[in-house]
Amino acid sequence: MIRLTYILVDAWMDSYPREPASVTLDIDDTCDIVLGHQQLSLFNAHYDERCFLPIHVYDTEKSRPVAVVLRPGKTPSGVEVRAHLRRLIRHIRTRWHNTRITFRGDGHYARPEAMTWCENNGIDYIFGLSGTKPLAKKADEIADDIRTRRAIENLPVLRG
């Protein structure tokens, strides 16, 4: 399975005429509902289904798949996320030595193990973080000011 994944990664790298200066890779999972009790399928309360949760990695520039990993139907642990990132980066680095790589993913990829590994290996990342009520209250005060100024000044966009 890992060798098949590397063939997909190689095909993606072959789609570039030369090593790019940078790439942004989206990492996400998809609920793959199963019937029965296949090996690795688990009940996932979030989806209310028995499923696999394969991880998909896509290149944001070319909208092409980079890697797909079949995995159990549960949220990946930090150790698992780190292992997937490490294997993928190790394979990319066999050909692209200087490309700046950024991973972008949802909050369940924002695990300390994965973020620490990225920081120690020169990999950038943008991971969502789950909110909290105190954080939402602080953000809401600033967001309310921006929403109000945008409405009063009739601006299409206002950042702050």
C-alpha positions in Angstrom: 0.0 0.0 0.0 2.8 2.4 0.8 4.5 1.7 -2.5 1.3 2.4 -4.3 1.0 5.7 -2.5 4.5 6.6 -3.5 3.6 5.9 -7.2 0.8 8.5 -6.8 3.3 10.9 -5.2 5.7 10.4 -8.0 3.0 11.0 -10.6 2.2 14.3 -8.9 5.8 15.4 -8.8 6.2 14.4 -12.5 3.4 16.9 -13.3 5.8 19.7 -12.6 8.4 20.4 -15.3 11.0 21.3 -12.6 11.2 21.5 -8.8 8.8 24.2 -7.6 9.9 26.9 -5.2 6.9 26.1 -2.9 3.9 24.0 -2.7 0.9 24.0 -0.4 -0.7 20.6 0.4 -4.2 20.3 1.8 -4.6 17.3 4.1 -8.1 16.1 5.0 -10.1 13.0 5.5 -13.3 11.7 4.0 -15.9 9.5 5.5 -16.1 6.3 3.5 -19.1 4.4 4.8 -18.9 0.6 4.9 -21.5 -2.1 5.2 -20.6 -4.9 7.5 -17.6 -5.2 9.7 -14.6 -5.0 7.3 -11.1 -4.9 8.9 -10.3 -1.3 10.0 -13.8 -0.1 9.7 -15.1 1.5 12.9 -18.2 3.3 14.2 -17.6 7.1 14.0 -20.0 9.1 16.2 -19.3 12.3 14.3 -20.6 10.7 11.1 -23.0 8.3 12.9 -21.7 5.6 10.6 -19.4 2.6 10.4 -16.6 3.8 8.1 -13.0 4.2 7.0 -11.5 7.7 7.2 -8.9 7.8 4.5 -6.5 10.7 4.5 -6.3 12.7 1.2 -3.5 15.1 0.4 -4.0 17.5 -2.5 -1.8 20.1 -4.2 -3.6 23.5 -4.0 -1.8 24.9 -7.0 -2.6 22.1 -9.5 -5.7 20.7 -7.7 -4.2 17.2 -8.1 -4.1 14.4 -5.6 -0.7 13.9 -4.0 -1.4 10.9 -1.7 -4.3 8.8 -0.3 -4.0 6.7 2.8 -6.7 4.1 3.7 -7.1 4.1 7.5 -9.5 3.2 10.3 -12.7 5.2 10.8 -11.4 7.2 13.7 -9.8 10.6 14.1 -6.0 10.2 13.7 -3.7 10.6 16.7 -0.8 13.0 16.7 1.6 10.1 16.3 -0.3 8.8 13.3 -0.5 12.3 11.7 3.3 12.8 12.3 4.0 9.4 10.7 2.0 10.2 7.6 3.6 13.6 7.2 7.1 12.2 7.8 6.7 9.4 5.2 5.3 11.8 2.6 8.0 14.5 3.1 10.7 11.9 3.1 9.6 10.7 -0.3 9.1 14.2 -1.7 12.6 15.2 -0.5 14.2 12.3 -2.5 13.6 14.5 -5.6 12.7 18.0 -4.4 15.4 19.1 -2.0 14.7 22.8 -1.8 10.9 23.2 -2.2 9.2 25.0 0.6 6.3 22.8 1.7 3.2 24.1 3.7 0.6 21.7 5.0 -2.9 23.1 5.5 -5.5 21.1 7.5 -8.4 21.0 9.9 -8.1 21.1 13.7 -7.7 17.4 14.2 -4.4 17.6 12.3 -3.2 20.3 14.7 -1.6 17.8 17.1 1.5 18.7 19.1 3.5 15.7 17.7 2.7 16.8 14.1 3.4 20.5 14.6 6.6 19.9 16.5 7.8 17.5 13.7 7.0 20.2 11.1 8.9 22.9 13.0 11.9 20.6 13.5 12.0 19.7 9.8 11.5 23.1 8.2 7.9 22.4 7.1 5.3 25.2 7.4 1.8 24.4 8.5 -1.6 26.1 8.8 -4.0 24.0 11.0 -7.3 25.1 12.2 -7.8 25.1 16.0 -11.0 24.2 17.8 -12.5 27.3 19.5 -13.4 27.8 23.1 -16.0 30.1 24.6 -13.4 32.6 26.1 -11.6 32.7 22.7 -14.9 33.2 20.9 -15.8 36.1 23.2 -12.5 37.8 22.6 -12.7 37.3 18.8 -16.3 38.4 18.7 -15.5 41.8 20.3 -13.0 42.5 17.5 -15.2 41.0 14.8 -18.2 43.0 15.9 -16.2 46.2 15.5 -15.0 45.2 12.0 -18.6 44.2 10.9 -20.0 47.5 12.1 -17.3 49.6 10.4 -17.7 47.6 7.2 -21.5 48.2 7.2 -21.2 52.0 8.1 -18.5 52.6 5.5 -20.2 50.3 2.9 -17.0 48.5 2.2 -16.9 45.2 0.2 -14.0 44.0 2.5 -12.5 45.2 5.7 -9.7 43.3 7.4 -8.5 43.7 10.9 
